[in-house]
Each structure stands twice: as C-alpha cells, then as structure tokens.
Amino acid sequence: MLNSNYPDYYTLGYRDEPHSSTNDDELMNVQNNEKGVRKLVAGVVKAKREDGDIWPSLLTRQLCEFYENQDLTGRSKFLHILAKDFCIDLQETASAVQQFEESLCMTDRTVLRSSARLREALIPAYDTLFARINQLPGGMQFLVNMRADILSILDGERTSVHLKALGDSLKNRLQEWFGMGFLDLERITWHTPASILEKIISYEAVHAIGSWDGLKQRLGPGRLCYCFFHRGIPQEPLTFVQVALVNEISTRIQNILTDPHPDTKDPTVAIFYSITSSQRGLGGVDLGNFLIKRVVKEIQLNHPTITTFSTLSPIPGFRSWLKTIVNGELTGVSNASHEPLLLSSEIEQLEKLWPSRSSLESLQMISEDTRWLDDPDLSRHYQPMIERLCSQYLILESKRSFALDPVGNFHLRNGAAIHQLNWRADTSDKGTKQSFGMMVNYIYNLDDVEANNQQYLLDGIIAVSNNPVQPALEWAFSKMRKRHTD
C-alpha cells in the first residue's frame, strides 16, 4: 500500500491562485490523461528564471497537490510517466558528447564549455522537479513520501528500469539533503513533547512499546534514547536509537526491557538494543551510521565510565532462511552457500533421536515447530546445531558479497565486529518466530572500526571480536578464514 501520510500543506488547495496553462478543468481531467500529466510536469521543470520565483513555486505546489490526491494507480501512472519521459534527453546528450569530443583538440575554454554542457545534459529533468519541490514548505517530507511510493511500486515491478533510475536519483538527492550538517541530534526524555513521544511509541520497530509506562521505563534511569531530526521535517523523528547503560555485555533483551530498578552506578557498557528508521522513503540513506557515531560521542562526553559499546541485536531472517534452505534440500534445490547443511555428527544425532525420519525431515520439523524450545532435554540436544547454523547464516551467507542478515550487514558496514551469539536472548513470540529466540552482540571497538569497515567493504571479511572465538561462531569463522586464504 502506498504511503498517504502527506503534510496537510498539500491538501489545502490553491484554487484562488493563478495556475499554469493547465486550467482547473484540465487539471480535473488530467487524472486520466497522460498528456495532461506531461504538461503539468513540463510546466514545472521548464519554468525559466525570468519567470521569477513565484510562478515556478505555484506550478510546483499545483503538481504536489495533484499527486497527493491520486490513488495508488494514479500515483503509479504519474511516476512511470515522470521516470520515462523526464529522464535524460538522449538526443541532447549525444550532441553534447560529440561536441565534447570535438573540443578536445581546441582551447581549454572550449573544452570546459563543452564539458559543462555534457554535464548538464546528463542531469535528468526530474532532478529539477525534486529541487523545486524541496524549496516548498513541507517539500522535504513530500519527497521522502514520494520515494516510499516508488519503493512500494518497485516491490511488484522489479524490472521497471526507468522507475528504478528515478528512485535512485531521488535517493541520491536525499542523501545530499540529509547529510550530517542538516541533522540535529536530540535526546528523547520523559519531558519531550507528547506529540514526539507518541511517534516514538508508534514507530518503534524492534521491540514494541506497549504502553506509556513502557516508554517511561525506556527513558528512565540507566536508559537513553537519541533521535535525529531534520530541519526540513520538524517534529518528525527520522531515526532513533535506544541504549542501556550497564556493567557487562547484555545477553537477554527482557532484562533490559523489564528491569524496574537498573543499576546506574558507574556503568561501563553501553548496549544499543534498538535502532528504528521511521521513514521508508529514507531507506538506503545512511542515517543509522551517522546516528551511532554521534551517540557514541555523546555517551563518551556525558558518561566517561563507559568503555565498551555493544549491540544486542535481533537476527530477523534466520529462521525463515533455515526453513527455505531445508525445504530446498528436501526438494532437490541445492544449498546456495555450497556448505553442508548438516555435519555428520548432527546427522547421526538426529537419526538417533528420530529414527523414523531422515535428518533433513527432522530438521524441517525443528524449524517449523518451536515447541521443543520449552523442552529442556530437546533444547540441550538441538542448541549446538541451531547455533552453528545461525553462525553460518550470520558469517557465511551473503548477498552481493555482503552479509545476508540485514541487521548484521548494517553494523558490519559501520565497522563493528561480531562478538557472541546468545541462546534464548529474546523469549517473546517475535523473537521465537524470527530466530528461535537467539540474539547477537556486535562490538564497536573504536580503535578498530575503520579497519573493520574497510576489510568488510573491500574483501567481505567479517571481523570477530573474541579471541578465542566463541565456540558457537568458531565453525563458521574458520570456514570464512579458509575462503579468504585459499
């Protein structure tokens, strides 16, 4: 479903203001008229400087109002027209390329002039539209929501190359506009305006906040919450992190969420236990990386006893990955990682426990039905195998050379190192559904962050912080080492 939470600004209407050559009657018909849509967009992107500031602004507001009033089908149609008909002018680009090539044997001034023309030709027309919208009050939020619409449409149209290019171009502009210089870091406290606190409750995506009392506990002693705001989208928490100040690396999320009287005396460890981005339209815009680095500096300044920075992170895709791999093995689809799904010792154990089933059938049963977690005897048998498979998922499974697990990829790209797996760390229904209740700690060792980031981005090497490595991670870690030394 497309995002419809646009600012009220765009629903006020501007019927008392002059329009472009697209009059009111045409505007009413343009919803089913591709020619009218093109005329509306062209009026904005082709507005000349000599038209002054007011006229382009009026045209842009008219376009925004029109777009906001469309249903899902109408917005999709609008965006496809924008993507295909207002991209790079290929004829102008070809002419500019030819002129540039011819200028290479001429004066420097001629080369610079022709290169400027070529550079201008490579800018799609819709970039002008983005810039004009951004100049409007409320325009930044409109663009963020428009990108959310694009991503929603692409979910069902992955082959739409023009629409993907439109989304990528808008993402690049948003990346510029949401740089560190435009973001304000604020600590969220119980005294923060209620309108913002309500949004924190509503947006929290990792560990749901069930009540105002629950929020108060997360903002109380030994707990911190920091949020990024943008000046162009006031009062809107864009991304926020929740932190627990403790005396050892946490291995159970329920201890953090429910402890009514945390020990607040001279904490030594900061646990980042929830990071939430509230705007889908900012997906891929690197706010989380900025946020963690800024918050680390704030904590170092205000809590000098803190020496360790760790996460307690969910593993949201592990169980679904395991079920997919097991089902693939049973139906003859090969394991994409080319690693054996089960070790010989695990096969032997499963066949001894369930002699009427094959080992893969037993593993399928284990992955589908989690009631065994409440059976101490079965849990004791299954835990080493499930932990090893989870280490395979976290360390060996990849997508385009990076960790398949999205949470892990985020922290590893930021320079963190995987530290340890935690069994039964999240006993909630959500935790069980995602990862059999397992969670993982990533460590931010500030002296190693840059090196970890470089080796991960350049070579796909995942840093592991413990020496010796935790037994639950050792199998996968040794496999990774072998991959990079062979």
RACORWO-V748040 format. One record per residue. D_CENTER is the distance of its C-alpha to the mean C-alpha in whole Angstrom. Layout:
d_center->D_CENTER
d_center->D_CENTER
This chain:
d_center->18
d_center->18
d_center->17
d_center->20
d_center->19
d_center->21
d_center->23
d_center->26
d_center->27
d_center->27
d_center->29
d_center->32
d_center->34
d_center->36
d_center->39
d_center->41
d_center->40
d_center->41
d_center->39
d_center->39
d_center->41
d_center->39
d_center->41
d_center->40
d_center->42
d_center->40
d_center->36
d_center->37
d_center->38
d_center->35
d_center->33
d_center->34
d_center->35
d_center->33
d_center->36
d_center->35
d_center->32
d_center->32
d_center->35
d_center->33
d_center->30
d_center->33
d_center->34
d_center->31
d_center->30
d_center->34
d_center->35
d_center->37
d_center->38
d_center->41
d_center->40
d_center->39
d_center->36
d_center->37
d_center->37
d_center->34
d_center->32
d_center->34
d_center->33
d_center->29
d_center->29
d_center->31
d_center->29
d_center->26
d_center->28
d_center->29
d_center->25
d_center->25
d_center->28
d_center->27
d_center->26
d_center->23
d_center->26
d_center->27
d_center->23
d_center->23
d_center->26
d_center->26
d_center->22
d_center->24
d_center->27
d_center->25
d_center->23
d_center->27
d_center->29
d_center->28
d_center->26
d_center->28
d_center->32
d_center->33
d_center->37
d_center->36
d_center->34
d_center->37
d_center->39
d_center->37
d_center->37
d_center->41
d_center->42
d_center->40
d_center->41
d_center->45
d_center->44
d_center->43
d_center->47
d_center->48
d_center->47
d_center->44
d_center->44
d_center->44
d_center->41
d_center->39
d_center->40
d_center->39
d_center->36
d_center->35
d_center->36
d_center->34
d_center->31
d_center->31
d_center->32
d_center->28
d_center->26
d_center->26
d_center->27
d_center->24
d_center->23
d_center->26
d_center->25
d_center->22
d_center->24
d_center->26
d_center->24
d_center->22
d_center->26
d_center->26
d_center->26
d_center->23
d_center->22
d_center->19
d_center->17
d_center->19
d_center->17
d_center->14
d_center->15
d_center->16
d_center->13
d_center->12
d_center->15
d_center->15
d_center->12
d_center->14
d_center->17
d_center->16
d_center->15
d_center->19
d_center->20
d_center->18
d_center->21
d_center->21
d_center->21
d_center->22
d_center->19
d_center->17
d_center->19
d_center->18
d_center->15
d_center->14
d_center->17
d_center->16
d_center->12
d_center->15
d_center->17
d_center->14
d_center->13
d_center->17
d_center->17
d_center->14
d_center->16
d_center->17
d_center->20
d_center->19
d_center->17
d_center->19
d_center->19
d_center->21
d_center->22
d_center->22
d_center->25
d_center->27
d_center->29
d_center->26
d_center->26
d_center->26
d_center->24
d_center->21
d_center->22
d_center->22
d_center->18
d_center->17
d_center->19
d_center->18
d_center->14
d_center->14
d_center->12
d_center->13
d_center->17
d_center->18
d_center->20
d_center->24
d_center->26
d_center->27
d_center->28
d_center->25
d_center->23
d_center->27
d_center->27
d_center->23
d_center->24
d_center->28
d_center->29
d_center->27
d_center->24
d_center->22
d_center->19
d_center->18
d_center->16
d_center->15
d_center->17
d_center->17
d_center->21
d_center->20
d_center->19
d_center->21
d_center->21
d_center->17
d_center->15
d_center->12
d_center->10
d_center->13
d_center->14
d_center->17
d_center->19
d_center->22
d_center->25
d_center->27
d_center->30
d_center->29
d_center->25
d_center->24
d_center->24
d_center->24
d_center->22
d_center->25
d_center->27
d_center->24
d_center->24
d_center->27
d_center->29
d_center->32
d_center->33
d_center->31
d_center->33
d_center->32
d_center->35
d_center->34
d_center->30
d_center->29
d_center->26
d_center->23
d_center->20
d_center->17
d_center->16
d_center->13
d_center->10
d_center->9
d_center->7
d_center->10
d_center->9
d_center->8
d_center->9
d_center->7
d_center->4
d_center->5
d_center->7
d_center->8
d_center->9
d_center->8
d_center->11
d_center->13
d_center->13
d_center->14
d_center->17
d_center->18
d_center->18
d_center->20
d_center->23
d_center->23
d_center->24
d_center->26
d_center->28
d_center->29
d_center->29
d_center->31
d_center->31
d_center->28
d_center->28
d_center->25
d_center->21
d_center->20
d_center->17
d_center->18
d_center->15
d_center->15
d_center->15
d_center->13
d_center->14
d_center->18
d_center->20
d_center->19
d_center->19
d_center->23
d_center->24
d_center->23
d_center->25
d_center->28
d_center->28
d_center->28
d_center->31
d_center->33
d_center->33
d_center->33
d_center->30
d_center->30
d_center->27
d_center->25
d_center->25
d_center->28
d_center->29
d_center->31
d_center->29
d_center->32
d_center->34
d_center->38
d_center->39
d_center->36
d_center->38
d_center->41
d_center->40
d_center->38
d_center->41
d_center->43
d_center->42
d_center->41
d_center->44
d_center->44
d_center->41
d_center->39
d_center->37
d_center->34
d_center->35
d_center->35
d_center->32
d_center->31
d_center->32
d_center->31
d_center->27
d_center->28
d_center->30
d_center->29
d_center->32
d_center->33
d_center->31
d_center->34
d_center->36
d_center->37
d_center->39
d_center->36
d_center->34
d_center->36
d_center->36
d_center->33
d_center->31
d_center->31
d_center->30
d_center->27
d_center->26
d_center->27
d_center->25
d_center->22
d_center->23
d_center->23
d_center->19
d_center->18
d_center->20
d_center->21
d_center->19
d_center->17
d_center->15
d_center->16
d_center->18
d_center->15
d_center->14
d_center->14
d_center->12
d_center->8
d_center->9
d_center->12
d_center->10
d_center->8
d_center->12
d_center->14
d_center->12
d_center->13
d_center->17
d_center->17
d_center->19
d_center->19
d_center->22
d_center->23
d_center->23
d_center->24
d_center->26
d_center->26
d_center->24
d_center->22
d_center->25
d_center->23
d_center->23
d_center->20
d_center->20
d_center->23
d_center->21
d_center->18
d_center->20
d_center->23
d_center->22
d_center->22
d_center->19
d_center->19
d_center->19
d_center->18
d_center->20
d_center->19
d_center->23
d_center->23
d_center->26
d_center->24
d_center->20
d_center->21
d_center->23
d_center->20
d_center->18
d_center->20
d_center->22
d_center->18
d_center->17
d_center->21
d_center->22
d_center->19
d_center->21
d_center->20
d_center->22
d_center->23
d_center->25
d_center->28
d_center->31
d_center->32
d_center->29
d_center->29
d_center->31
d_center->28
d_center->26
d_center->29
d_center->29
d_center->26
d_center->26
d_center->30
d_center->28
d_center->26
d_center->28
d_center->31
d_center->28
d_center->28
d_center->32
d_center->34
